[in-house]
Amino acid sequence: MLSPALLALNQLFTKPFRSVLWKMLGITLLLLLLVGIGMQSGLEYLLSQESFLPGWAETMAGILAGLGLFFGLGFLIVPVSAVVASLFLDEVSHIVESTYYPNEPKGRDMPMMEAIVQTMRFLGVVIGVNLLVLILIPFLGLGVPLFFVANGYLLGREYFEQAAFRFRSRQDIKELRARHGAKIFLSGLIIALFVAIPFLNLLTPLFATAYMVHVHKRVTGSQPSRLEAQAA
C-alpha cells in the first residue's frame, strides 16, 4: 500500500492542501496551548499545597510532574488534531477526489451531527486503547509493538470508514473491511508510523484522510488518472 501513501504525501503540501493545513495547525496548536496552560496551572496548584515530603522529594515530584506534562501533551497531539481535522475532512477528501479521480462521482459530505458523533467515538476509542497500551507497557515490555498494532488497527479502520462513508452504506463498508482487512490494517500501520514521528504527527489527519481516499478507491477497483496524478 505504498503507492497510495506516496500520492498522499505528494499532495500534502500542495496549494489546495496548504489552506486547510494552516487552519488545522493553528486551531490544533491553540487547543494544545490552552490544555497545556490548564495542566500546568493544575500542577502548580498541587505542588504549592502544604506537603510533609522532604525537600529532595518535592523537587523530584516537580521534575516528574514536568515530564508528565510533556508526555501528556505528546499523547494528546493525535486525538486533538483528529478532532480539529474532523472540521475539514470533507474538504480534504473533495480535493483528493477532484485531483486524482476527476471523472468519477464525487462523495457526499457527512452531515454535521453525524460527523460530530463519529469524531467523538473515534476520539474515545483512540484515547482508551492508547491508555490501555501505556498501562500494559510496564508489565509486558511490548510498548512499541503494542503501539503500532493497536493504532494500525484503529487508525486504519476509522479513516477507511470515513473515506468510504462518502460513497457507501455502513453495511457495504463492513463488507469491504471484511474482504480487505489485511490491506486496511497495513494502511493503518503506515498511518501509525506517521503518528510516531514527532511534529510531523500533527499532520496525521490530513495525510490519513488523503491516504484512505486512495485506499478506498483502490480496493473498489478505481485507479487515479495518470494525467491528473502527474499534474498534482
ABEGO torsion letter per residue (X at the ends): XAAAAAAAAAAAABAAAAAAAAAAAAAAAAAAAAAAAAAAAAAAAAAABBBABBAAAAAAAAAAAAAAAAAAAAAAAAAAAAAAAAAAAAAAAAAAAAAABAABBBBBBBBAAAAAAAAAAAAAAAAAAAAAAAAAAAAAGAAAAAAAAAAAAAAAAAAAAAAAAAABBAAAAAAAAAAAAAAAAAAAAAAAAAAABBGAAAAAAAAAAAAAAAAAAAAAGBBBBAAAAAAX
